[in-house]
């Protein structure tokens, strides 16, 4: 090959490597349809089994409205409502509150959610067969589970901390039940509460129902945190819309009744807590008033008693106009002082003494006390009896007014509390729809099949990329720089015959002489005839054709034997030599033995005529491989092989040498120096392009020019992109 052709082949290879042949990828995928279909069916099966294995998932939802504030205390009037104040609530804050243990813990206790019952005998096959399995149901009465052998119900199961999250086994016995943790066995009676003391603490259990036939049931007590975390994982609490104040609660689970019960109790627990928070201020105020009213009443009664006793003793005193004015002022100041003290007492139930409102009241008290001292000084100038009268009259009046005011507010506040509600109200309680939201079986099956198809495609492309087999003659020519002189289609009839191991190898002329394969062999013969128009090497009569391959199993013996047969049809004397002295099986094509062959001739002192055997076909002689010598390459490099070739050239028109694979042995490189044409056979969809190119490179290093490549066993079909290379051929049709 000249330099220009090598550069052209190199440029073609680089261009081919840089471009992505989408059609080649498409046909590679289509050729791997069996793998893709296999993975698609596998994915389909997995999808169907998974959809039956997984329990259906159900959903319940509820709606709660959150009002911005609670205005119930304002019914008491401006004075008392100022003391109590109001609280605003945001929906976003309430969503986090609903998830808290403060709301969930009462639900956990009420429904016994920490108790977990499972059926250990329920296996994967059972789940697939039944499509859906029973799960536990929690009610206020206890926890129940329907198993394949009956119903189980446990109303109490409390354990010490060491037993939390530990699995126990419940089994029915003749007298009741047996509770076992693998170390201790506790026996009890059904329907009665029992208290057991184990190695790690106490166990309280009440079993109401239990399956028969010694069918075990697993029971465990989960920790509170694990239970609330499990609830939160199935619970969704979001504000519906933006700043709407509507909270949507939804919960999912494998049992519709269970989901509805749990969510319903969560809603009720939250409403109860909200109600308690809404009346908390009113309750605190009422509690304070209930402690003050008896004391004020007692104080009023004492002041009235003292005033009456003074009047009986001293008689009625005519208080002058000045004294009346002073008394009125002093009475007003005392009233204000008592109101401020009452207000301060209420505020100190919520705030400290450093709060601005408390400090402000202290300042007002100081001013009023100062004014009272001035009035007291003025009154001190009055006669002693008048002063005493004024003092007792003032105390009685003030105590009566304070008592009556507090009693009035107390009665009003009780009325408000009776009609007070929280700032959250239920819009929709959860209901059971019994419509599973998951698994979506058609979607799962479809996605599983699609995943299988994609996995199959990836595998086919990966296989095609990692094992770049010979498929495209042009690509092979570009990689090797050697022309593909023939593409030999697969003979369907011969392939069927070869499947029978007892069947002998046959030539195409005897089995499928009207096939495309036979015509392709004849086309190869024509190509070689015109390619060897001159006489063989100097002093030779025969034209020597060496046929080899890059690796075993490419079909070089098939090509050699059938090519020899079509040359013999030209009334030419043909000799075919099985030069693969290691594993040659060319003798089977002619229904002969391997004895007395090339290996025997080169290793022993025997005549050449003893290893040349006539075949059943005219004009064809055959030299089998003989016995396997220890050093085939050394024998081929000796003078005896050269003398043999010189002698054979005088008697034959064509000599076809079937040599060992290039990458397996160096025999082909040695014998190629005696050949006029060196042909390399490669198998379609099996040989590796890189191996073929490397084999050609090895021959070039040995100064051997490969004259052509024969692409063998080409399979025609719609998925073969380059099937046009051999589709136009014909044979003699039978009438």
C-alpha positions as CSV (number, residue, x, y, z in Angstrom):
1,X,0.0,0.0,0.0
2,X,1.5,3.4,-1.0
3,X,1.7,6.5,1.3
4,X,-1.2,8.3,-0.3
5,X,-3.6,5.4,0.3
6,X,-2.5,5.2,3.9
7,X,-3.1,8.9,4.5
8,X,-6.5,8.6,2.9
9,X,-7.4,5.7,5.1
10,X,-6.1,7.5,8.2
11,X,-8.2,10.6,7.3
12,X,-11.2,8.5,6.7
13,X,-10.8,6.8,10.1
14,X,-10.4,10.2,11.9
15,X,-13.4,11.7,10.2
16,X,-15.5,8.6,11.0
17,X,-14.5,8.7,14.7
18,X,-15.4,12.4,14.9
19,X,-18.9,12.0,13.5
20,X,-21.8,10.4,15.3
21,X,-23.6,8.1,12.9
22,X,-27.2,8.2,14.2
23,X,-28.3,5.6,11.7
24,X,-25.6,3.3,12.9
25,X,-26.9,3.8,16.5
26,X,-30.4,3.2,15.4
27,X,-29.6,-0.1,13.6
28,X,-27.4,-1.2,16.6
29,X,-30.5,-0.7,18.8
30,X,-32.7,-2.6,16.4
31,X,-30.2,-5.4,16.1
32,X,-30.3,-5.8,19.9
33,X,-34.1,-6.1,20.0
34,X,-33.9,-9.4,21.8
35,X,-32.0,-7.9,24.7
36,X,-34.4,-4.9,24.8
37,X,-37.5,-7.1,24.7
38,X,-36.0,-9.3,27.4
39,X,-35.4,-6.3,29.7
40,X,-38.8,-4.8,28.8
41,X,-40.6,-8.1,29.8
42,X,-38.4,-8.3,32.9
43,X,-39.4,-4.7,33.9
44,X,-43.0,-5.5,33.1
45,X,-42.9,-8.5,35.4
46,X,-41.2,-6.6,38.2
47,X,-43.7,-3.8,37.8
48,X,-46.7,-6.2,38.1
49,X,-45.2,-8.0,41.1
50,X,-44.3,-4.7,42.8
51,X,-47.8,-3.3,42.3
52,X,-49.3,-6.4,43.9
53,X,-46.7,-6.5,46.7
54,X,-47.2,-3.0,47.9
55,X,-50.3,-2.3,50.0
56,X,-52.7,0.3,48.7
57,X,-52.3,3.8,50.2
58,X,-55.4,5.7,51.3
59,X,-55.8,9.4,52.2
60,X,-58.1,11.4,54.4
61,X,-58.1,15.2,54.7
62,X,-59.7,17.9,56.8
63,X,-60.0,21.7,56.8
64,X,-59.6,24.1,59.8
65,X,-60.2,27.9,59.7
66,X,-57.9,30.1,61.8
67,X,-59.4,33.5,62.8
68,X,-57.1,36.4,63.2
69,X,-58.0,37.2,66.8
70,X,-60.4,36.5,69.7
71,X,-62.6,39.4,70.8
72,X,-64.6,37.7,73.5
73,X,-63.2,39.7,76.4
74,X,-64.3,43.0,74.9
75,X,-67.8,42.2,76.0
76,X,-66.7,43.2,79.5
77,X,-66.2,46.8,78.5
78,X,-63.2,48.9,77.9
79,X,-61.8,48.8,81.5
80,X,-61.6,45.0,82.0
81,X,-60.7,44.2,78.4
82,X,-57.8,46.5,78.7
83,X,-56.6,44.4,81.5
84,X,-56.9,41.1,79.7
85,X,-55.9,42.2,76.2
86,X,-56.2,40.1,72.9
87,X,-54.0,37.6,71.1
88,X,-53.5,37.2,67.3
89,X,-52.9,33.8,65.7
90,X,-51.4,33.1,62.3
91,X,-52.1,30.0,60.2
92,X,-48.4,29.3,59.6
93,X,-47.8,29.2,63.3
94,X,-50.7,26.9,63.9
95,X,-49.4,24.4,61.2
96,X,-46.3,23.9,63.3
97,X,-48.3,23.6,66.5
98,X,-50.5,20.8,65.0
99,X,-47.3,18.8,64.4
100,X,-46.1,19.3,68.0
101,X,-46.2,16.6,70.7
102,X,-48.6,18.8,72.7
103,X,-51.3,18.0,70.0
104,X,-50.1,14.5,69.0
105,X,-49.4,13.0,72.4
106,X,-53.1,12.9,73.5
107,X,-54.0,11.2,70.2
108,X,-51.2,8.7,70.7
109,X,-52.5,7.8,74.2
110,X,-56.2,7.8,73.2
111,X,-55.7,5.4,70.3
112,X,-52.8,3.4,71.7
113,X,-50.7,4.3,68.7
114,X,-47.5,3.2,70.4
115,X,-48.6,-0.5,70.2
116,X,-47.6,-2.2,67.0
117,X,-49.0,-5.6,65.8
118,X,-47.6,-7.5,62.8
119,X,-48.0,-11.0,61.3
120,X,-44.5,-12.6,61.0
121,X,-45.8,-15.4,58.8
122,X,-46.9,-13.0,56.1
123,X,-44.2,-13.4,53.4
124,X,-43.5,-11.8,50.1
125,X,-45.3,-14.5,48.1
126,X,-48.4,-14.0,50.3
127,X,-48.4,-10.3,49.7
128,X,-48.2,-10.8,45.9
129,X,-51.0,-13.4,46.0
130,X,-53.4,-11.4,48.1
131,X,-52.7,-8.0,46.3
132,X,-53.3,-6.3,49.7
133,X,-52.8,-7.3,53.3
134,X,-54.5,-6.4,56.5
135,X,-52.9,-3.8,58.8
136,X,-53.6,-2.9,62.4
137,X,-56.5,-0.6,63.4
138,X,-56.2,1.6,66.4
139,X,-59.3,2.6,68.4
140,X,-60.0,3.9,71.9
141,X,-60.8,0.3,72.9
142,X,-57.4,-1.0,71.8
143,X,-55.3,-2.3,68.8
144,X,-56.7,-5.0,66.5
145,X,-55.2,-6.9,63.6
146,X,-56.9,-9.4,61.2
147,X,-54.5,-12.1,60.3
148,X,-55.0,-15.2,58.2
149,X,-55.9,-17.3,61.2
150,X,-58.2,-14.8,63.0
151,X,-58.4,-11.5,64.8
152,X,-56.0,-10.2,67.5
153,X,-56.9,-7.4,69.9
154,X,-54.8,-5.9,72.6
155,X,-56.2,-3.1,74.8
156,X,-53.2,-2.5,77.0
157,X,-49.4,-3.0,76.5
158,X,-47.1,-1.0,78.7
159,X,-43.5,-1.8,79.2
160,X,-40.5,-0.4,80.9
161,X,-38.0,1.7,79.0
162,X,-35.6,-1.2,78.4
163,X,-38.4,-3.1,76.5
164,X,-39.3,-0.2,74.2
165,X,-39.0,-1.0,70.5
166,X,-38.3,-4.7,71.3
167,X,-40.4,-7.2,69.5
168,X,-42.4,-9.8,71.5
169,X,-44.3,-12.8,70.2
170,X,-47.9,-13.5,71.2
171,X,-49.1,-17.1,70.9
172,X,-52.3,-18.7,71.9
173,X,-52.1,-21.5,74.4
174,X,-54.6,-23.9,75.9
175,X,-55.1,-21.8,79.0
176,X,-54.7,-18.3,77.4
177,X,-51.7,-16.8,75.8
178,X,-47.9,-16.8,76.0
179,X,-45.9,-13.6,75.6
180,X,-42.2,-14.2,74.7
181,X,-39.2,-12.0,73.9
182,X,-36.9,-14.9,73.1
183,X,-35.6,-15.1,76.7
184,X,-38.6,-15.0,79.0
185,X,-42.0,-16.6,78.5
186,X,-45.0,-15.0,80.3
187,X,-48.3,-16.8,80.5
188,X,-51.7,-15.1,80.9
189,X,-55.4,-15.4,80.3
190,X,-57.3,-13.7,77.5
191,X,-59.5,-10.9,78.6
192,X,-57.7,-10.2,81.9
193,X,-55.1,-7.5,82.7
194,X,-51.7,-9.0,83.6
195,X,-48.6,-7.6,85.2
196,X,-45.3,-9.4,84.5
197,X,-41.8,-8.8,85.8
198,X,-39.1,-9.6,83.3
199,X,-35.4,-9.4,83.2
200,X,-35.4,-5.8,82.0
201,X,-38.5,-4.5,83.8
202,X,-42.2,-4.7,84.1
203,X,-44.8,-5.5,81.4
204,X,-48.5,-4.7,81.6
205,X,-50.7,-6.3,79.0
206,X,-54.3,-7.1,78.3
207,X,-55.1,-9.4,75.4
208,X,-58.8,-9.4,74.5
209,X,-58.6,-11.7,71.4
210,X,-56.0,-13.9,69.9
211,X,-55.7,-16.2,66.8
212,X,-55.8,-19.9,67.2
213,X,-53.7,-22.8,66.0
214,X,-50.5,-21.4,67.7
215,X,-50.3,-18.7,65.0
216,X,-47.7,-16.2,66.3
217,X,-48.3,-12.4,66.3
218,X,-45.5,-9.9,66.8
219,X,-46.2,-7.1,69.3
220,X,-43.9,-4.2,70.2
221,X,-44.2,-0.9,72.1
222,X,-42.6,2.0,70.3
223,X,-41.2,5.1,72.0
224,X,-43.3,8.3,72.0
225,X,-40.8,10.1,69.7
226,X,-40.7,7.3,67.2
227,X,-44.5,7.2,67.1
228,X,-45.0,11.0,66.7
229,X,-42.3,11.0,64.0
230,X,-44.1,8.2,62.2
231,X,-47.4,10.3,62.4
232,X,-45.6,13.4,61.1
233,X,-44.1,11.5,58.2
234,X,-47.6,10.6,57.1
235,X,-49.2,13.9,58.1
236,X,-49.3,17.0,55.8
237,X,-50.4,20.4,57.3
238,X,-50.3,23.3,55.0
239,X,-52.1,26.6,54.6
240,X,-54.4,26.5,51.6
241,X,-53.6,29.4,49.5
242,X,-51.7,32.5,50.7
243,X,-52.8,34.1,53.9
244,X,-56.3,32.6,53.7
245,X,-56.3,31.3,57.3
246,X,-57.5,27.9,56.0
247,X,-55.3,25.0,57.1
248,X,-55.5,21.8,55.1
249,X,-54.6,18.6,57.0
250,X,-54.1,15.3,55.1
251,X,-52.8,12.0,56.2
252,X,-51.9,8.8,54.2
253,X,-51.7,5.2,55.3
254,X,-52.3,1.6,54.3
255,X,-55.7,1.4,56.1
256,X,-58.5,3.9,55.3
257,X,-60.2,3.4,58.7
258,X,-57.0,3.9,60.6
259,X,-56.0,7.0,58.7
260,X,-59.4,8.6,59.2
261,X,-59.5,7.8,62.9
262,X,-56.1,9.2,63.6
263,X,-56.6,12.4,61.6
264,X,-60.0,12.9,63.2
265,X,-58.5,12.7,66.7
266,X,-55.6,15.1,65.7
267,X,-58.2,17.7,64.6
268,X,-60.2,17.3,67.8
269,X,-57.1,17.4,69.9
270,X,-56.0,20.6,68.2
271,X,-59.4,22.2,68.7
272,X,-59.5,21.3,72.4
273,X,-56.1,22.9,72.9
274,X,-57.1,25.9,70.9
275,X,-60.3,26.2,73.0
276,X,-58.2,26.0,76.2
277,X,-55.9,28.7,74.9
278,X,-58.8,30.9,73.9
279,X,-60.3,30.9,77.4
280,X,-57.1,30.9,79.3
281,X,-57.1,34.7,80.0
282,X,-60.7,34.6,81.1
283,X,-60.1,31.7,83.4
284,X,-57.1,33.4,85.0
285,X,-59.1,36.6,85.6
286,X,-62.0,34.7,87.1
287,X,-59.6,32.8,89.4
288,X,-58.2,36.1,90.6
289,X,-61.6,37.6,91.2
290,X,-62.8,34.5,93.1
291,X,-59.9,35.0,95.5
292,X,-60.5,38.7,96.0
293,X,-64.3,38.8,96.3
294,X,-64.5,37.0,99.8
295,X,-61.7,39.3,101.2
296,X,-63.4,42.4,99.9
297,X,-66.8,41.3,101.3
298,X,-65.2,40.6,104.7
299,X,-63.5,44.0,104.6
300,X,-66.8,45.7,103.7
301,X,-68.6,44.0,106.6
302,X,-65.9,45.0,109.0
303,X,-66.0,48.6,108.0
304,X,-69.8,48.8,108.2
305,X,-69.8,47.2,111.6
306,X,-67.2,49.7,112.9
307,X,-69.1,52.7,111.4
308,X,-72.4,51.5,113.0
309,X,-70.9,51.1,116.3
310,X,-69.4,54.6,116.2
311,X,-72.8,56.1,115.2
312,X,-74.5,54.3,118.1
313,X,-72.0,55.6,120.5
314,X,-71.6,59.2,119.3
315,X,-74.9,59.8,117.6
316,X,-75.4,61.5,114.2
317,X,-72.9,64.3,113.5
318,X,-73.8,67.2,111.2
319,X,-70.8,67.5,108.9
320,X,-70.4,71.0,107.6
321,X,-70.1,72.0,104.0
322,X,-66.3,72.2,104.1
323,X,-66.1,68.8,105.7
324,X,-68.5,67.4,103.1
325,X,-66.3,68.7,100.3
326,X,-63.2,67.3,101.9
327,X,-64.9,64.0,102.4
328,X,-66.0,63.8,98.8
329,X,-62.6,64.6,97.5
330,X,-60.9,62.1,99.8
331,X,-63.5,59.5,98.8
332,X,-62.8,60.0,95.1
333,X,-59.1,59.7,95.7
334,X,-59.5,56.5,97.7
335,X,-61.7,55.1,94.9
336,X,-59.0,55.9,92.3
337,X,-56.4,54.4,94.6
338,X,-58.3,51.2,95.0
339,X,-59.0,50.9,91.3
340,X,-55.3,51.4,90.5
341,X,-54.3,48.8,93.1
342,X,-56.8,46.4,91.6
343,X,-55.5,47.0,88.1
344,X,-51.9,46.6,89.4
345,X,-52.8,43.3,91.0
346,X,-54.2,42.0,87.7
347,X,-51.3,43.2,85.7
348,X,-48.8,41.6,88.0
349,X,-50.3,38.3,87.2
350,X,-49.0,38.7,83.6
351,X,-46.1,41.2,84.0
352,X,-43.2,42.0,86.4
353,X,-42.9,45.1,88.4
354,X,-40.5,46.6,85.8
355,X,-43.1,46.5,83.1
356,X,-44.0,50.0,81.7
357,X,-47.7,49.6,82.6
358,X,-46.9,48.6,86.2
359,X,-44.4,51.5,86.5
360,X,-47.1,53.9,85.2
361,X,-49.6,52.8,87.8
362,X,-47.0,53.2,90.5
363,X,-46.5,56.8,89.4
364,X,-50.2,57.5,89.5
365,X,-50.5,55.9,92.9
366,X,-47.7,58.2,94.2
367,X,-49.5,61.3,92.9
368,X,-52.9,60.3,94.5
369,X,-51.2,59.5,97.8
370,X,-49.7,62.9,97.8
371,X,-53.1,64.6,97.3
372,X,-54.6,62.4,100.0
373,X,-52.0,63.4,102.5
374,X,-52.8,67.1,101.8
375,X,-56.6,66.4,102.4
376,X,-55.8,64.4,105.5
377,X,-53.9,67.4,106.9
378,X,-56.9,69.6,106.3
379,X,-59.2,67.2,107.8
380,X,-56.9,66.9,110.9
381,X,-58.0,70.4,111.8
382,X,-61.6,69.3,112.2
383,X,-62.9,68.2,115.6
384,X,-61.9,64.7,116.5
385,X,-65.4,63.2,116.4
386,X,-66.1,64.7,113.0
387,X,-62.7,63.3,111.8
388,X,-63.6,59.8,113.1
389,X,-67.1,60.0,111.5
390,X,-65.6,61.1,108.1
391,X,-63.0,58.3,108.2
392,X,-65.5,55.5,109.0
393,X,-68.0,56.8,106.5
394,X,-65.4,57.0,103.9
395,X,-64.1,53.5,104.5
396,X,-67.5,52.0,104.3
397,X,-68.4,53.8,101.1
398,X,-65.2,52.8,99.4
399,X,-65.3,49.2,100.4
400,X,-69.0,48.9,99.3
401,X,-68.2,50.4,95.9
402,X,-65.1,48.2,95.3
403,X,-67.0,45.0,96.3
404,X,-70.1,45.8,94.1
405,X,-67.9,46.6,91.1
406,X,-65.8,43.5,91.3
407,X,-68.9,41.3,91.9
408,X,-70.6,42.8,88.8
409,X,-67.5,42.2,86.6
410,X,-67.2,38.7,88.0
411,X,-70.7,37.8,86.9
412,X,-70.2,39.4,83.5
413,X,-67.0,37.4,82.9
414,X,-68.7,34.1,83.8
415,X,-71.3,34.8,81.1
416,X,-68.5,35.6,78.6
417,X,-66.6,32.4,79.4
418,X,-69.8,30.3,79.0
419,X,-70.1,31.5,75.4
420,X,-66.5,31.9,74.5
421,X,-64.9,29.8,71.7
422,X,-61.4,29.5,70.3
423,X,-60.0,31.2,67.2
424,X,-60.0,28.0,65.2
425,X,-63.0,26.2,63.9
426,X,-63.5,22.9,62.0
427,X,-64.7,23.3,58.4
428,X,-64.4,19.7,57.3
429,X,-63.8,16.7,59.4
430,X,-61.9,13.7,57.7
431,X,-64.1,11.1,56.0
432,X,-63.3,7.7,54.6
433,X,-63.4,7.4,50.8
434,X,-61.9,3.9,50.5
435,X,-60.3,5.0,47.2
436,X,-56.6,4.1,47.0
437,X,-54.3,7.0,45.9
438,X,-51.3,4.6,45.4
439,X,-49.9,2.6,43.9
440,X,-51.1,3.6,40.5
441,X,-50.7,0.2,39.0
442,X,-51.0,1.1,35.3
443,X,-48.4,3.8,35.7
444,X,-46.1,1.6,37.7
445,X,-46.3,-1.2,35.1
446,X,-45.8,1.3,32.2
447,X,-42.8,3.0,33.9
448,X,-41.3,-0.4,34.8
449,X,-41.6,-1.6,31.2
450,X,-40.2,1.7,30.0
451,X,-37.3,1.5,32.4
452,X,-36.6,-2.1,31.2
453,X,-36.6,-0.8,27.6
454,X,-34.2,2.0,28.5
455,X,-32.0,-0.3,30.4
456,X,-31.9,-2.7,27.4
457,X,-31.1,0.1,25.0
458,X,-28.3,1.3,27.3
459,X,-26.9,-2.3,27.5
460,X,-27.1,-2.7,23.8
461,X,-25.3,0.6,23.1
462,X,-22.8,-0.2,25.8
463,X,-22.1,-3.6,24.4
464,X,-21.9,-2.1,20.9
465,X,-19.4,0.5,22.2
466,X,-17.3,-1.9,24.2
467,X,-17.3,-4.6,21.6
468,X,-17.2,-2.8,18.3
469,X,-17.8,-5.8,16.0
470,X,-17.4,-5.9,12.2
471,X,-20.6,-4.9,10.5
472,X,-19.7,-2.2,8.0
473,X,-17.3,-3.0,5.1
474,X,-16.5,0.6,4.4
475,X,-15.7,1.2,8.1
476,X,-13.5,-1.9,8.1
477,X,-11.7,-0.8,5.0
478,X,-11.1,2.6,6.6
479,X,-9.7,1.1,9.8
480,X,-7.4,-1.4,8.1
481,X,-6.6,0.2,4.8
482,X,-7.3,-3.2,3.1
483,X,-10.2,-3.6,0.6
484,X,-13.1,-5.9,1.4
485,X,-13.1,-8.0,-1.8
486,X,-16.0,-10.3,-0.9
487,X,-19.0,-10.5,1.5
488,X,-20.2,-14.0,2.0
489,X,-23.8,-14.2,3.1
490,X,-24.9,-16.9,5.6
491,X,-26.3,-20.0,4.2
492,X,-29.6,-20.7,6.0
493,X,-29.7,-24.3,4.9
494,X,-26.1,-25.0,5.9
495,X,-26.7,-23.3,9.3
496,X,-29.6,-25.6,10.0
497,X,-27.5,-28.6,9.1
498,X,-24.7,-27.6,11.4
499,X,-27.1,-27.4,14.4
500,X,-27.2,-31.2,14.2
501,X,-23.9,-32.2,15.9
502,X,-24.0,-35.6,14.2
503,X,-24.2,-34.0,10.8
504,X,-20.9,-33.8,8.8
505,X,-19.6,-30.6,7.4
506,X,-20.5,-30.2,3.8
507,X,-19.5,-28.0,0.9
508,X,-22.0,-25.5,-0.6
509,X,-21.9,-27.3,-3.9
510,X,-23.4,-30.3,-2.2
511,X,-25.9,-28.7,0.1
512,X,-26.9,-25.2,-1.1
513,X,-25.6,-24.6,-4.6
514,X,-28.4,-22.1,-5.5
515,X,-27.8,-19.9,-2.5
516,X,-26.4,-16.3,-2.3
517,X,-23.4,-17.8,-0.4
518,X,-22.4,-20.0,-3.2
519,X,-22.7,-17.2,-5.7
520,X,-20.6,-15.0,-3.5
521,X,-17.8,-17.6,-3.4
522,X,-17.9,-17.7,-7.2
523,X,-17.6,-13.9,-7.2
524,X,-14.6,-14.1,-5.0
525,X,-13.1,-16.6,-7.4
526,X,-13.6,-14.2,-10.3
527,X,-12.0,-11.4,-8.3
528,X,-9.0,-13.5,-7.6
529,X,-8.7,-14.7,-11.2
530,X,-8.6,-11.1,-12.5
531,X,-6.3,-10.1,-9.6
532,X,-3.8,-12.8,-10.5
533,X,-3.6,-12.4,-14.3
534,X,0.1,-12.9,-14.4
535,X,1.8,-16.2,-13.7
536,X,2.8,-16.9,-10.2
537,X,6.2,-16.1,-8.8
538,X,9.3,-16.8,-10.9
539,X,9.7,-20.5,-11.7
540,X,6.2,-21.3,-10.5
541,X,3.2,-22.6,-12.3
542,X,0.6,-22.5,-9.5
543,X,-1.0,-19.5,-8.1
544,X,-0.8,-19.7,-4.3
545,X,-3.6,-18.2,-2.2
546,X,-3.1,-18.0,1.5
547,X,-6.3,-17.7,3.6
548,X,-6.0,-16.8,7.2
549,X,-8.0,-14.9,9.9
550,X,-7.5,-12.6,12.8
551,X,-8.8,-15.2,15.4
552,X,-10.3,-18.7,15.5
553,X,-13.9,-19.3,14.5
554,X,-14.1,-16.8,11.6
555,X,-14.8,-19.5,8.9
556,X,-11.5,-19.6,7.0
557,X,-11.8,-23.3,6.5
558,X,-15.2,-22.8,5.1
559,X,-13.9,-20.2,2.6
560,X,-10.8,-22.3,1.7
561,X,-12.7,-25.5,0.9
562,X,-15.5,-23.8,-1.0
563,X,-13.1,-21.6,-2.9
564,X,-11.0,-24.7,-3.9
565,X,-14.2,-26.3,-5.1
566,X,-15.2,-23.4,-7.4
567,X,-11.7,-23.2,-8.8
568,X,-11.9,-26.9,-9.7
569,X,-14.9,-26.2,-11.8
570,X,-12.6,-24.3,-14.2
571,X,-10.9,-27.6,-15.1
572,X,-7.9,-26.5,-13.1
573,X,-5.8,-28.7,-10.9
574,X,-6.3,-27.5,-7.3
575,X,-4.5,-28.4,-4.1
576,X,-5.8,-27.4,-0.7
577,X,-3.5,-27.6,2.3
578,X,-4.6,-27.6,5.9
579,X,-1.6,-25.7,7.3
580,X,-3.1,-25.3,10.8
581,X,-1.1,-28.1,12.3
582,X,-2.5,-27.4,15.8
583,X,-6.2,-27.3,15.5
584,X,-7.0,-27.7,11.8
585,X,-10.3,-29.4,10.9
586,X,-10.3,-29.0,7.2
587,X,-10.2,-32.8,6.7
588,X,-13.8,-33.0,8.0
589,X,-15.0,-30.9,5.1
590,X,-13.8,-33.7,2.8
591,X,-14.9,-36.5,5.0
592,X,-11.3,-37.7,5.5
593,X,-8.9,-38.2,8.4
594,X,-6.0,-36.0,9.5
595,X,-3.5,-38.7,9.2
596,X,-0.5,-38.5,6.8
597,X,-0.5,-34.8,6.5
598,X,1.6,-31.7,6.5
599,X,2.9,-32.2,10.1
600,X,4.0,-35.7,9.3
601,X,5.8,-34.7,6.2
602,X,7.7,-31.8,7.8
603,X,8.7,-33.8,10.9
604,X,9.4,-37.2,9.3
605,X,11.4,-38.5,6.4
606,X,8.5,-39.5,4.1
607,X,7.7,-38.9,0.5
608,X,5.5,-35.9,-0.4
609,X,3.2,-38.1,-2.4
610,X,2.2,-40.0,0.7
611,X,0.6,-36.9,2.2
612,X,-1.3,-35.8,-0.9
613,X,-4.7,-37.4,-0.9
614,X,-7.3,-37.2,-3.7
615,X,-10.8,-36.1,-2.8
616,X,-14.1,-37.3,-4.1
617,X,-14.3,-34.2,-6.3
618,X,-12.5,-33.9,-9.6
619,X,-9.3,-31.9,-9.9
620,X,-9.0,-31.4,-6.1
621,X,-6.2,-32.9,-4.0
622,X,-5.9,-32.4,-0.2
623,X,-3.0,-32.4,2.3
624,X,-4.4,-32.7,5.9
625,X,-2.7,-31.2,8.9
626,X,-1.3,-34.5,10.1
627,X,-0.2,-35.2,13.6
628,X,0.4,-32.2,15.9
629,X,4.2,-31.5,15.9
630,X,5.9,-29.8,18.8
631,X,7.3,-26.9,16.8
632,X,5.0,-26.1,13.8
633,X,6.5,-22.6,13.3
634,X,10.1,-23.9,13.2
635,X,9.1,-26.6,10.7
636,X,7.5,-24.1,8.4
637,X,10.6,-21.9,8.5
638,X,12.8,-24.8,7.4
639,X,14.0,-25.7,3.9
640,X,11.7,-28.7,3.7
641,X,8.6,-26.6,3.5
642,X,10.2,-24.4,0.8
643,X,11.2,-27.5,-1.2
644,X,7.6,-28.8,-0.8
645,X,6.1,-25.6,-2.2
646,X,8.6,-25.6,-5.1
647,X,7.7,-29.2,-6.0
648,X,3.9,-28.6,-5.6
649,X,4.0,-25.5,-7.9
650,X,5.0,-27.7,-10.8
651,X,1.9,-29.9,-10.6
652,X,-1.0,-27.6,-9.7
653,X,-2.7,-24.6,-11.1
654,X,-4.0,-23.3,-7.8
655,X,-2.8,-24.0,-4.3
656,X,-5.1,-22.8,-1.4
657,X,-3.4,-22.8,2.0
658,X,-5.6,-22.7,5.1
659,X,-3.3,-21.2,7.8
660,X,-3.7,-20.6,11.5
661,X,-5.1,-17.3,12.8
662,X,-2.7,-14.4,12.8
663,X,-3.2,-13.4,16.4
664,X,-2.9,-17.0,17.6
665,X,0.3,-18.1,15.8
666,X,3.0,-16.7,13.5
667,X,2.6,-19.5,10.9
668,X,0.6,-17.3,8.5
669,X,3.4,-14.7,8.3
670,X,5.9,-17.5,7.4
671,X,3.8,-19.1,4.7
672,X,2.7,-15.7,3.2
673,X,6.1,-15.4,1.6
674,X,5.2,-18.3,-0.7
675,X,1.7,-16.9,-1.6
676,X,0.6,-14.8,-4.5
677,X,-2.5,-13.6,-2.6
678,X,-2.9,-13.2,1.1
679,X,-6.5,-13.0,2.2
680,X,-7.9,-12.4,5.7
681,X,-11.3,-13.8,6.7
682,X,-13.3,-12.1,9.3
683,X,-16.8,-12.9,10.6
684,X,-19.7,-10.5,10.4
685,X,-21.1,-9.4,13.8
686,X,-18.5,-11.4,15.7
687,X,-15.0,-10.3,14.8
688,X,-13.7,-7.2,16.6
689,X,-12.7,-4.3,14.3
690,X,-9.7,-3.6,16.6
691,X,-8.5,-7.2,16.4
692,X,-8.7,-7.2,12.6
693,X,-6.8,-3.9,12.3
694,X,-4.2,-5.2,14.8
695,X,-3.8,-8.4,12.8
696,X,-3.2,-6.5,9.6
697,X,-0.7,-4.3,11.4
698,X,1.2,-7.4,12.6
699,X,1.3,-8.7,9.0
700,X,2.6,-5.3,7.8
701,X,5.3,-5.4,10.5
702,X,6.5,-8.8,9.0
703,X,6.6,-7.1,5.5
704,X,3.5,-9.0,4.4
705,X,0.9,-7.2,2.4
706,X,-2.7,-8.4,3.0
707,X,-4.4,-8.2,-0.4
708,X,-8.0,-8.4,0.7
709,X,-10.5,-9.1,3.4
710,X,-13.3,-11.5,3.1
711,X,-16.4,-10.7,5.3
712,X,-17.9,-14.0,6.1
713,X,-21.3,-15.1,7.4
714,X,-23.0,-11.8,6.6
715,X,-26.7,-11.8,7.7
716,X,-29.2,-10.0,5.6
717,X,-32.2,-8.3,7.2
718,X,-34.1,-5.1,7.7
719,X,-31.9,-4.3,10.7
720,X,-28.7,-4.7,8.8
721,X,-27.7,-1.3,7.5
722,X,-25.3,-2.5,4.9
723,X,-27.2,-5.5,3.6
724,X,-27.1,-4.0,0.1
725,X,-23.5,-5.2,-0.3
726,X,-24.7,-8.7,-1.1
727,X,-28.4,-8.4,-1.8
728,X,-28.0,-8.4,-5.6
729,X,-27.1,-12.0,-6.3
730,X,-28.8,-15.0,-7.8
731,X,-28.4,-18.7,-8.5
732,X,-29.9,-21.3,-10.7
733,X,-33.6,-21.5,-9.8
734,X,-35.2,-24.8,-9.7
735,X,-38.2,-25.2,-11.9
